[in-house]
Amino acid sequence: MLRLNTLLLTTVFLFLTAQCSAGQTTGSTFSSPKQGAPSLANKEQDAPPEKELPCPLGRNLTEEVKYREYTVRTYRWPEPEGCLRISKGGKLVFSRAGGQFQIGKNFFHDPGIPVGSDITGAGVPNAVVSEWTGGAHCCFVLRVFELGEEFKQMAKIDAGHSDGAKFVDLDHDGFYEFDGNDWAFAYWRVSFMQSPAPRIVLKYRDGRFRLAYDLMKKPGSSPAEFAALVRDVKSDDGWTGATSSDCETDCDVPVALWKNMLDMMYTGHPGLAWKLLDQSWSMTPKGKSAFVKDFCNQLNHSQYWPDLQVEVGACPPGPHDEQVGIFKSLFLSVGPIVNKPFIICYVCSTPISLDKLHIAIYK
C-alpha cells in the first residue's frame, strides 16, 4: 500500500513538473520575463518629452503618415482612449495617450495640411496633430511639431471648445495662421449656449504663436448702425436689476452688451466697446462699476489677454486709453468709405493721406 501511494505521488509530481515546463516554453502568463529585457511600458514611459501611459497596448492603428525618416501614427479602439506615436528612423521620439487624435487636420471636414508643410515660415517642415479629449463639447488641442534634423514640439494650442478651429493661410503668404475662438467667457453669467466666444487669429512671430490683431480687424459700424445697436441693447429684456455678487446665470446685465463689447474689442474697436457700455447702460452707476470690474477680471483671465492688452489698452480703460480707442475706431470705420485721397488734420492744419494716417494710427 505504501509503495502504491509513493508511486501515485511521484506520478503527480512528474505531471505537474511537465506542465510548468510547457508553460515556460510557450509564453504562459505565469512565465517570468527575461532579465534585462525592456518592457513596452518602460519604453513608453521613457519616451520624451512627456511620460505617458503605455501605447498602443492592443489598440488599432487608425492613421499613419510618413515623411522622410519620420512616421506619425495614431491608435484607438477597442479602448476609447487613443494614443499618438511619432518615431524618427524607427526610434520613438514622442508618445502621448489621450482622446482621439487626427493628423494634419481638425475633426470637422477640415481638408487638412500635408505633413512636412512649412506652417510657421521658419523654413522647417512641420506636422499638425489635433486631439479631442472626449468631452461633450470640449476640449480640443492642436500641436505643431518640427520634423527637421531635430524633432521638437514647438507649439501646443489649447483651442478650448472650438471644434472647428484650424490652421489656414488667411493672409495668403504661403504660411498658416491658427483660426479659433477665445473661450474666456464660457459660462460667465449665462449658459454655454449663450456664451460669447470672439474669434481670434494666431500667427507664428518671434518664436511663438501670437495674437495676429491685424488679421482680426474688421470695419466698424456706421453711426446709424451703432445707434441702432445702442437702442437694441438698452431695450433688451436682460436688464433685470437683480444685482448679486454670487450671480452665475441670468444676471442683471444682458449678454448682448458684453457680447458686442467683446466683438468690438477683438475686431479693432475698443473705444466703441466702452462707448456702447456708456450709452446703453440702464442701471445705477454703482452697478455699472461692479459690472466693469467683473468684466475686466474675466477678460484678464483670457490666455490671449497679454497680447490683446497691447492693442486695446487697459481694462478698465483710463481716460487716455478710451480717447485713443475711439479715435482708432473712428478712422477704421470711416476709412473704407472715404473716396477723397486726403482728409484734414485739424490739430496740424495740413492735409494727410488717408493711407498714411492708417499706418500712423496702427503702428
Contacts in CASP RR format, 6 or more apart in sequence:
PFRMAT RR
TARGET T0000
AUTHOR 0000-0000-0000
METHOD contacts of the structure
MODEL  1
MLRLNTLLLTTVFLFLTAQCSAGQTTGSTFSSPKQGAPSLANKEQDAPPE
KELPCPLGRNLTEEVKYREYTVRTYRWPEPEGCLRISKGGKLVFSRAGGQ
FQIGKNFFHDPGIPVGSDITGAGVPNAVVSEWTGGAHCCFVLRVFELGEE
FKQMAKIDAGHSDGAKFVDLDHDGFYEFDGNDWAFAYWRVSFMQSPAPRI
VLKYRDGRFRLAYDLMKKPGSSPAEFAALVRDVKSDDGWTGATSSDCETD
CDVPVALWKNMLDMMYTGHPGLAWKLLDQSWSMTPKGKSAFVKDFCNQLN
HSQYWPDLQVEVGACPPGPHDEQVGIFKSLFLSVGPIVNKPFIICYVCST
PISLDKLHIAIYK
22 28 0 8 1.000
23 30 0 8 1.000
23 31 0 8 1.000
24 31 0 8 1.000
24 32 0 8 1.000
33 39 0 8 1.000
40 54 0 8 1.000
40 57 0 8 1.000
41 54 0 8 1.000
43 92 0 8 1.000
44 52 0 8 1.000
44 53 0 8 1.000
44 54 0 8 1.000
44 55 0 8 1.000
44 92 0 8 1.000
44 95 0 8 1.000
45 51 0 8 1.000
45 52 0 8 1.000
45 54 0 8 1.000
47 92 0 8 1.000
47 93 0 8 1.000
47 94 0 8 1.000
47 95 0 8 1.000
48 93 0 8 1.000
48 94 0 8 1.000
49 94 0 8 1.000
49 153 0 8 1.000
50 94 0 8 1.000
50 95 0 8 1.000
50 96 0 8 1.000
52 83 0 8 1.000
52 95 0 8 1.000
52 96 0 8 1.000
52 97 0 8 1.000
52 98 0 8 1.000
53 83 0 8 1.000
53 97 0 8 1.000
54 97 0 8 1.000
55 75 0 8 1.000
55 82 0 8 1.000
55 83 0 8 1.000
55 84 0 8 1.000
55 85 0 8 1.000
55 95 0 8 1.000
55 96 0 8 1.000
55 97 0 8 1.000
56 75 0 8 1.000
56 83 0 8 1.000
56 85 0 8 1.000
57 79 0 8 1.000
58 75 0 8 1.000
58 79 0 8 1.000
59 75 0 8 1.000
59 76 0 8 1.000
59 77 0 8 1.000
59 78 0 8 1.000
59 79 0 8 1.000
59 82 0 8 1.000
59 83 0 8 1.000
60 75 0 8 1.000
60 76 0 8 1.000
60 77 0 8 1.000
60 78 0 8 1.000
61 73 0 8 1.000
61 74 0 8 1.000
61 75 0 8 1.000
62 74 0 8 1.000
62 75 0 8 1.000
62 76 0 8 1.000
62 77 0 8 1.000
62 101 0 8 1.000
63 72 0 8 1.000
63 73 0 8 1.000
63 74 0 8 1.000
63 101 0 8 1.000
63 102 0 8 1.000
63 103 0 8 1.000
64 71 0 8 1.000
64 72 0 8 1.000
64 73 0 8 1.000
64 74 0 8 1.000
65 71 0 8 1.000
65 72 0 8 1.000
65 103 0 8 1.000
65 115 0 8 1.000
65 127 0 8 1.000
66 72 0 8 1.000
67 115 0 8 1.000
67 116 0 8 1.000
67 125 0 8 1.000
67 127 0 8 1.000
67 147 0 8 1.000
68 125 0 8 1.000
68 147 0 8 1.000
69 88 0 8 1.000
69 89 0 8 1.000
69 90 0 8 1.000
70 86 0 8 1.000
70 87 0 8 1.000
70 88 0 8 1.000
70 89 0 8 1.000
70 115 0 8 1.000
70 127 0 8 1.000
70 147 0 8 1.000
70 151 0 8 1.000
71 86 0 8 1.000
71 87 0 8 1.000
71 89 0 8 1.000
71 90 0 8 1.000
72 84 0 8 1.000
72 85 0 8 1.000
72 86 0 8 1.000
72 103 0 8 1.000
72 115 0 8 1.000
72 127 0 8 1.000
72 129 0 8 1.000
73 84 0 8 1.000
73 85 0 8 1.000
73 86 0 8 1.000
73 87 0 8 1.000
74 82 0 8 1.000
74 83 0 8 1.000
74 84 0 8 1.000
74 85 0 8 1.000
74 101 0 8 1.000
74 102 0 8 1.000
74 103 0 8 1.000
74 129 0 8 1.000
75 82 0 8 1.000
75 83 0 8 1.000
75 84 0 8 1.000
75 85 0 8 1.000
76 82 0 8 1.000
76 83 0 8 1.000
76 99 0 8 1.000
76 100 0 8 1.000
76 101 0 8 1.000
80 99 0 8 1.000
81 97 0 8 1.000
81 98 0 8 1.000
81 99 0 8 1.000
82 97 0 8 1.000
82 98 0 8 1.000
82 99 0 8 1.000
82 100 0 8 1.000
82 101 0 8 1.000
83 95 0 8 1.000
83 96 0 8 1.000
83 97 0 8 1.000
83 98 0 8 1.000
83 101 0 8 1.000
84 94 0 8 1.000
84 95 0 8 1.000
84 96 0 8 1.000
84 98 0 8 1.000
84 101 0 8 1.000
84 129 0 8 1.000
84 131 0 8 1.000
85 92 0 8 1.000
85 94 0 8 1.000
85 95 0 8 1.000
86 92 0 8 1.000
86 93 0 8 1.000
86 94 0 8 1.000
86 95 0 8 1.000
86 127 0 8 1.000
86 145 0 8 1.000
86 151 0 8 1.000
87 93 0 8 1.000
88 151 0 8 1.000
93 151 0 8 1.000
94 145 0 8 1.000
94 151 0 8 1.000
94 153 0 8 1.000
96 131 0 8 1.000
98 131 0 8 1.000
98 133 0 8 1.000
99 131 0 8 1.000
99 132 0 8 1.000
99 133 0 8 1.000
99 134 0 8 1.000
100 107 0 8 1.000
100 131 0 8 1.000
100 132 0 8 1.000
100 134 0 8 1.000
101 129 0 8 1.000
101 130 0 8 1.000
101 131 0 8 1.000
102 129 0 8 1.000
102 130 0 8 1.000
102 131 0 8 1.000
102 132 0 8 1.000
103 115 0 8 1.000
103 127 0 8 1.000
103 128 0 8 1.000
103 129 0 8 1.000
104 112 0 8 1.000
104 113 0 8 1.000
104 114 0 8 1.000
104 115 0 8 1.000
104 127 0 8 1.000
104 128 0 8 1.000
104 129 0 8 1.000
104 130 0 8 1.000
105 111 0 8 1.000
105 112 0 8 1.000
105 113 0 8 1.000
105 128 0 8 1.000
105 130 0 8 1.000
105 166 0 8 1.000
106 112 0 8 1.000
106 130 0 8 1.000
106 140 0 8 1.000
106 142 0 8 1.000
106 163 0 8 1.000
106 164 0 8 1.000
106 165 0 8 1.000
106 166 0 8 1.000
107 130 0 8 1.000
107 132 0 8 1.000
107 140 0 8 1.000
107 163 0 8 1.000
107 164 0 8 1.000
108 163 0 8 1.000
108 164 0 8 1.000
110 164 0 8 1.000
110 166 0 8 1.000
112 128 0 8 1.000
112 166 0 8 1.000
112 167 0 8 1.000
113 119 0 8 1.000
113 128 0 8 1.000
113 167 0 8 1.000
113 176 0 8 1.000
115 125 0 8 1.000
115 126 0 8 1.000
115 127 0 8 1.000
115 147 0 8 1.000
116 125 0 8 1.000
116 126 0 8 1.000
116 127 0 8 1.000
116 147 0 8 1.000
117 125 0 8 1.000
117 126 0 8 1.000
117 176 0 8 1.000
118 124 0 8 1.000
118 125 0 8 1.000
118 126 0 8 1.000
118 175 0 8 1.000
119 126 0 8 1.000
119 128 0 8 1.000
119 144 0 8 1.000
119 167 0 8 1.000
119 175 0 8 1.000
119 176 0 8 1.000
119 204 0 8 1.000
120 126 0 8 1.000
120 144 0 8 1.000
120 154 0 8 1.000
120 175 0 8 1.000
120 176 0 8 1.000
120 204 0 8 1.000
121 175 0 8 1.000
121 204 0 8 1.000
122 204 0 8 1.000
124 146 0 8 1.000
124 147 0 8 1.000
124 148 0 8 1.000
125 146 0 8 1.000
125 147 0 8 1.000
125 148 0 8 1.000
126 144 0 8 1.000
126 145 0 8 1.000
126 146 0 8 1.000
126 147 0 8 1.000
126 154 0 8 1.000
127 144 0 8 1.000
127 145 0 8 1.000
127 147 0 8 1.000
128 142 0 8 1.000
128 143 0 8 1.000
128 144 0 8 1.000
128 145 0 8 1.000
128 167 0 8 1.000
129 142 0 8 1.000
129 143 0 8 1.000
129 145 0 8 1.000
130 140 0 8 1.000
130 141 0 8 1.000
130 142 0 8 1.000
130 143 0 8 1.000
131 140 0 8 1.000
131 141 0 8 1.000
131 142 0 8 1.000
131 143 0 8 1.000
132 139 0 8 1.000
132 140 0 8 1.000
132 163 0 8 1.000
133 139 0 8 1.000
133 140 0 8 1.000
133 141 0 8 1.000
137 161 0 8 1.000
137 163 0 8 1.000
137 192 0 8 1.000
138 160 0 8 1.000
138 161 0 8 1.000
139 158 0 8 1.000
139 159 0 8 1.000
139 160 0 8 1.000
139 161 0 8 1.000
140 159 0 8 1.000
140 160 0 8 1.000
140 161 0 8 1.000
140 162 0 8 1.000
140 163 0 8 1.000
140 164 0 8 1.000
140 165 0 8 1.000
141 156 0 8 1.000
141 157 0 8 1.000
141 158 0 8 1.000
141 159 0 8 1.000
141 160 0 8 1.000
142 156 0 8 1.000
142 157 0 8 1.000
142 159 0 8 1.000
142 165 0 8 1.000
142 167 0 8 1.000
142 178 0 8 1.000
143 153 0 8 1.000
143 155 0 8 1.000
143 156 0 8 1.000
143 157 0 8 1.000
144 153 0 8 1.000
144 154 0 8 1.000
144 155 0 8 1.000
144 156 0 8 1.000
144 157 0 8 1.000
145 151 0 8 1.000
145 152 0 8 1.000
145 153 0 8 1.000
145 154 0 8 1.000
146 152 0 8 1.000
146 153 0 8 1.000
146 154 0 8 1.000
155 204 0 8 1.000
155 208 0 8 1.000
155 209 0 8 1.000
157 165 0 8 1.000
157 178 0 8 1.000
157 202 0 8 1.000
157 209 0 8 1.000
158 303 0 8 1.000
159 165 0 8 1.000
159 180 0 8 1.000
159 181 0 8 1.000
160 181 0 8 1.000
160 183 0 8 1.000
161 181 0 8 1.000
161 183 0 8 1.000
161 186 0 8 1.000
161 192 0 8 1.000
161 197 0 8 1.000
162 180 0 8 1.000
162 181 0 8 1.000
162 183 0 8 1.000
162 197 0 8 1.000
164 180 0 8 1.000
165 178 0 8 1.000
165 179 0 8 1.000
165 180 0 8 1.000
165 181 0 8 1.000
166 178 0 8 1.000
166 179 0 8 1.000
166 180 0 8 1.000
167 176 0 8 1.000
167 177 0 8 1.000
167 178 0 8 1.000
167 179 0 8 1.000
168 176 0 8 1.000
168 177 0 8 1.000
168 179 0 8 1.000
169 175 0 8 1.000
169 176 0 8 1.000
169 177 0 8 1.000
170 177 0 8 1.000
170 179 0 8 1.000
170 201 0 8 1.000
170 215 0 8 1.000
171 177 0 8 1.000
171 215 0 8 1.000
175 204 0 8 1.000
177 201 0 8 1.000
177 202 0 8 1.000
177 203 0 8 1.000
177 212 0 8 1.000
177 215 0 8 1.000
178 201 0 8 1.000
178 202 0 8 1.000
178 203 0 8 1.000
178 209 0 8 1.000
179 199 0 8 1.000
179 201 0 8 1.000
180 199 0 8 1.000
180 200 0 8 1.000
180 201 0 8 1.000
181 197 0 8 1.000
181 198 0 8 1.000
181 199 0 8 1.000
181 200 0 8 1.000
182 197 0 8 1.000
182 198 0 8 1.000
182 199 0 8 1.000
182 200 0 8 1.000
182 266 0 8 1.000
182 302 0 8 1.000
182 303 0 8 1.000
182 304 0 8 1.000
183 195 0 8 1.000
183 197 0 8 1.000
184 298 0 8 1.000
184 299 0 8 1.000
184 301 0 8 1.000
184 302 0 8 1.000
184 303 0 8 1.000
184 304 0 8 1.000
184 305 0 8 1.000
185 195 0 8 1.000
185 196 0 8 1.000
185 197 0 8 1.000
185 258 0 8 1.000
185 262 0 8 1.000
185 298 0 8 1.000
185 299 0 8 1.000
186 192 0 8 1.000
186 195 0 8 1.000
186 197 0 8 1.000
187 195 0 8 1.000
188 195 0 8 1.000
188 298 0 8 1.000
189 247 0 8 1.000
189 248 0 8 1.000
189 249 0 8 1.000
189 250 0 8 1.000
189 251 0 8 1.000
189 253 0 8 1.000
189 255 0 8 1.000
190 249 0 8 1.000
190 250 0 8 1.000
190 251 0 8 1.000
190 255 0 8 1.000
191 249 0 8 1.000
194 255 0 8 1.000
195 255 0 8 1.000
196 255 0 8 1.000
196 258 0 8 1.000
196 259 0 8 1.000
196 262 0 8 1.000
196 263 0 8 1.000
198 262 0 8 1.000
198 263 0 8 1.000
198 265 0 8 1.000
198 266 0 8 1.000
198 267 0 8 1.000
199 216 0 8 1.000
199 266 0 8 1.000
200 211 0 8 1.000
200 216 0 8 1.000
200 266 0 8 1.000
200 304 0 8 1.000
201 211 0 8 1.000
201 212 0 8 1.000
201 215 0 8 1.000
201 216 0 8 1.000
202 209 0 8 1.000
202 210 0 8 1.000
202 211 0 8 1.000
202 212 0 8 1.000
203 209 0 8 1.000
203 210 0 8 1.000
203 212 0 8 1.000
203 215 0 8 1.000
204 210 0 8 1.000
205 212 0 8 1.000
210 307 0 8 1.000
211 304 0 8 1.000
211 307 0 8 1.000
211 308 0 8 1.000
211 311 0 8 1.000
213 268 0 8 1.000
213 307 0 8 1.000
213 308 0 8 1.000
213 311 0 8 1.000
214 362 0 8 1.000
216 266 0 8 1.000
216 267 0 8 1.000
216 268 0 8 1.000
217 267 0 8 1.000
217 268 0 8 1.000
217 332 0 8 1.000
218 267 0 8 1.000
218 268 0 8 1.000
219 332 0 8 1.000
219 333 0 8 1.000
219 336 0 8 1.000
220 264 0 8 1.000
220 267 0 8 1.000
220 269 0 8 1.000
220 272 0 8 1.000
220 329 0 8 1.000
220 332 0 8 1.000
220 333 0 8 1.000
221 229 0 8 1.000
221 272 0 8 1.000
221 333 0 8 1.000
222 333 0 8 1.000
226 272 0 8 1.000
226 275 0 8 1.000
226 276 0 8 1.000
229 260 0 8 1.000
229 276 0 8 1.000
230 276 0 8 1.000
230 279 0 8 1.000
230 280 0 8 1.000
232 256 0 8 1.000
233 254 0 8 1.000
233 256 0 8 1.000
233 257 0 8 1.000
233 260 0 8 1.000
233 276 0 8 1.000
233 280 0 8 1.000
234 279 0 8 1.000
234 280 0 8 1.000
234 282 0 8 1.000
236 254 0 8 1.000
236 256 0 8 1.000
236 257 0 8 1.000
237 254 0 8 1.000
238 250 0 8 1.000
238 252 0 8 1.000
238 253 0 8 1.000
238 254 0 8 1.000
238 255 0 8 1.000
238 256 0 8 1.000
239 252 0 8 1.000
239 253 0 8 1.000
239 254 0 8 1.000
239 282 0 8 1.000
239 283 0 8 1.000
240 250 0 8 1.000
240 251 0 8 1.000
240 252 0 8 1.000
241 252 0 8 1.000
241 283 0 8 1.000
242 251 0 8 1.000
242 252 0 8 1.000
243 251 0 8 1.000
243 252 0 8 1.000
243 283 0 8 1.000
243 287 0 8 1.000
243 290 0 8 1.000
244 251 0 8 1.000
244 252 0 8 1.000
252 283 0 8 1.000
252 287 0 8 1.000
252 291 0 8 1.000
253 283 0 8 1.000
253 291 0 8 1.000
257 276 0 8 1.000
257 277 0 8 1.000
257 280 0 8 1.000
258 295 0 8 1.000
260 273 0 8 1.000
260 276 0 8 1.000
261 273 0 8 1.000
261 274 0 8 1.000
261 276 0 8 1.000
261 277 0 8 1.000
261 295 0 8 1.000
262 273 0 8 1.000
264 270 0 8 1.000
264 271 0 8 1.000
264 272 0 8 1.000
264 273 0 8 1.000
264 276 0 8 1.000
264 329 0 8 1.000
265 273 0 8 1.000
265 308 0 8 1.000
265 312 0 8 1.000
266 308 0 8 1.000
268 311 0 8 1.000
268 312 0 8 1.000
268 328 0 8 1.000
268 329 0 8 1.000
268 332 0 8 1.000
269 325 0 8 1.000
269 328 0 8 1.000
269 329 0 8 1.000
269 332 0 8 1.000
269 333 0 8 1.000
270 311 0 8 1.000
270 312 0 8 1.000
270 313 0 8 1.000
270 317 0 8 1.000
270 321 0 8 1.000
270 325 0 8 1.000
270 328 0 8 1.000
270 329 0 8 1.000
271 317 0 8 1.000
271 322 0 8 1.000
271 325 0 8 1.000
271 326 0 8 1.000
271 328 0 8 1.000
271 329 0 8 1.000
272 325 0 8 1.000
272 326 0 8 1.000
272 329 0 8 1.000
274 317 0 8 1.000
274 322 0 8 1.000
274 326 0 8 1.000
275 326 0 8 1.000
277 288 0 8 1.000
277 292 0 8 1.000
281 288 0 8 1.000
292 316 0 8 1.000
293 316 0 8 1.000
295 315 0 8 1.000
296 315 0 8 1.000
296 316 0 8 1.000
299 305 0 8 1.000
299 315 0 8 1.000
300 315 0 8 1.000
302 308 0 8 1.000
309 315 0 8 1.000
312 325 0 8 1.000
313 321 0 8 1.000
314 321 0 8 1.000
317 325 0 8 1.000
327 361 0 8 1.000
328 361 0 8 1.000
328 362 0 8 1.000
331 357 0 8 1.000
331 358 0 8 1.000
331 361 0 8 1.000
332 358 0 8 1.000
335 354 0 8 1.000
335 358 0 8 1.000
338 354 0 8 1.000
340 354 0 8 1.000
341 353 0 8 1.000
341 354 0 8 1.000
342 351 0 8 1.000
342 352 0 8 1.000
342 353 0 8 1.000
342 354 0 8 1.000
343 351 0 8 1.000
343 352 0 8 1.000
343 354 0 8 1.000
343 357 0 8 1.000
344 350 0 8 1.000
344 351 0 8 1.000
344 352 0 8 1.000
345 351 0 8 1.000
345 352 0 8 1.000
345 357 0 8 1.000
END
